[in-house]
């Protein structure tokens, strides 16, 4: 669980420093994986949640982000 908290903090820090919406998707994926870990999910399930959450957020918001930035 600590791993996912670190992942979220690192990606949010990178996002704040770059302001290009390049790492916010991975922070969201880390947050989803953190919730799965809190629910007692196996590490493999946490990784799947991280990947699906990250890439899902990427594909859902990338067209909007391209217009805004």
Residue frames relative to the residue before (quaternion, step in Angstrom):
aa qw qx qy qz dx dy dz
X 1.0000 0.0000 0.0000 0.0000 0.00 0.00 0.00
X 0.6226 0.5414 -0.3370 0.4536 3.57 1.04 -0.74
X 0.5831 0.5899 -0.3618 0.4255 3.57 1.08 -0.73
X 0.7067 0.4609 -0.2741 0.4615 3.58 0.81 -0.95
X 0.6031 0.5391 -0.3555 0.4683 3.58 1.10 -0.61
X 0.6444 0.5033 -0.3084 0.4861 3.58 1.01 -0.84
X 0.6314 0.5332 -0.3315 0.4552 3.59 0.96 -0.85
X 0.6612 0.5020 -0.3066 0.4657 3.59 0.88 -0.92
X 0.6760 0.4950 -0.2989 0.4569 3.59 0.84 -0.94
X 0.6571 0.5111 -0.3146 0.4561 3.60 0.92 -0.88
X 0.7082 0.4525 -0.2784 0.4649 3.59 0.79 -0.96
X 0.6305 0.5077 -0.3448 0.4752 3.62 1.04 -0.60
X 0.6321 0.5240 -0.3288 0.4667 3.57 1.04 -0.75
X 0.6457 0.5040 -0.3145 0.4797 3.57 0.95 -0.86
X 0.6487 0.5220 -0.3188 0.4528 3.57 0.96 -0.83
X 0.6570 0.5011 -0.3136 0.4678 3.59 0.93 -0.84
X 0.6913 0.4808 -0.2830 0.4591 3.59 0.99 -0.78
X 0.7604 0.3762 -0.2146 0.4840 3.61 1.04 -0.64
X 0.1229 -0.8397 0.5130 0.1290 3.60 1.13 -0.69
X 0.5140 0.6430 -0.4273 0.3738 3.60 0.93 0.84
X 0.4186 -0.7230 0.4437 0.3242 3.59 1.28 0.15
X 0.3972 0.7167 -0.4871 0.3022 3.57 0.90 0.89
X 0.7894 0.2924 -0.1664 0.5135 3.59 1.08 -0.49
X 0.4484 0.7047 -0.4538 0.3104 3.59 1.22 -0.07
X 0.6104 0.5633 -0.3497 0.4334 3.58 1.11 -0.66
X 0.6769 0.4768 -0.2913 0.4792 3.57 1.02 -0.77
X 0.5863 0.5393 -0.3689 0.4788 3.58 1.15 -0.51
X 0.6452 0.5068 -0.3180 0.4751 3.59 1.00 -0.80
X 0.6439 0.5143 -0.3157 0.4703 3.57 1.00 -0.79
X 0.6374 0.5215 -0.3130 0.4731 3.56 1.07 -0.78
X 0.6386 0.5195 -0.3224 0.4673 3.56 1.05 -0.74
X 0.6345 0.5112 -0.3240 0.4808 3.58 1.01 -0.78
X 0.6617 0.4953 -0.3041 0.4737 3.59 0.94 -0.89
X 0.6049 0.5505 -0.3490 0.4575 3.59 1.08 -0.67
X 0.6529 0.5000 -0.3120 0.4757 3.60 0.96 -0.82
X 0.6316 0.5165 -0.3326 0.4730 3.59 1.01 -0.78
X 0.6443 0.5129 -0.3183 0.4695 3.59 1.00 -0.82
X 0.6505 0.5164 -0.3179 0.4573 3.59 0.99 -0.79
X 0.6752 0.4724 -0.2850 0.4896 3.56 1.17 -0.58
X 0.5809 -0.6305 0.3486 0.3788 3.56 1.31 0.05
X 0.3496 0.7601 -0.4834 0.2575 3.58 1.21 0.38
X 0.5724 -0.5868 0.4617 0.3388 3.53 -1.18 0.67
X 0.6407 -0.5504 0.3622 0.3942 3.60 -1.17 0.56
X 0.6178 0.5402 -0.3527 0.4496 3.61 1.01 -0.71
X 0.6471 0.4995 -0.3093 0.4859 3.59 1.01 -0.79
X 0.6239 0.5360 -0.3333 0.4609 3.57 1.03 -0.74
X 0.6596 0.5020 -0.3035 0.4698 3.59 0.97 -0.87
X 0.6392 0.5114 -0.3237 0.4746 3.57 0.99 -0.80
X 0.6445 0.5122 -0.3149 0.4724 3.59 0.99 -0.83
X 0.6338 0.5277 -0.3251 0.4628 3.58 1.01 -0.81
X 0.7001 0.4730 -0.2770 0.4576 3.58 0.82 -0.97
X 0.6734 0.4773 -0.2997 0.4784 3.58 0.89 -0.90
X 0.6620 0.5079 -0.3062 0.4583 3.60 0.95 -0.85
X 0.6744 0.5016 -0.2962 0.4537 3.57 0.90 -0.92
X 0.7435 0.4028 -0.2394 0.4772 3.55 0.73 -1.02
X 0.5828 0.5599 -0.3660 0.4614 3.56 1.18 -0.51
X 0.6608 0.4826 -0.2962 0.4927 3.57 0.96 -0.86
X 0.6213 0.5518 -0.3378 0.4421 3.57 1.01 -0.81
X 0.7367 0.4234 -0.2438 0.4676 3.58 0.70 -1.06
X 0.6532 0.5195 -0.3179 0.4498 3.58 1.11 -0.58
X 0.8105 0.2958 -0.1343 0.4874 3.60 0.97 -0.77
X 0.4727 0.7013 -0.4395 0.3028 3.63 1.17 -0.28
X 0.6588 0.4905 -0.3485 0.4517 3.68 0.80 -0.78
X 0.6470 0.5034 -0.3161 0.4775 3.59 1.00 -0.79
X 0.6659 0.5111 -0.3088 0.4472 3.58 0.90 -0.90
X 0.6235 0.5435 -0.3399 0.4476 3.60 1.02 -0.70
X 0.6615 0.4969 -0.3054 0.4715 3.59 1.04 -0.73
X 0.7059 0.4827 -0.2648 0.4457 3.56 0.95 -0.90
X 0.7577 0.3830 -0.2148 0.4828 3.57 0.89 -0.88
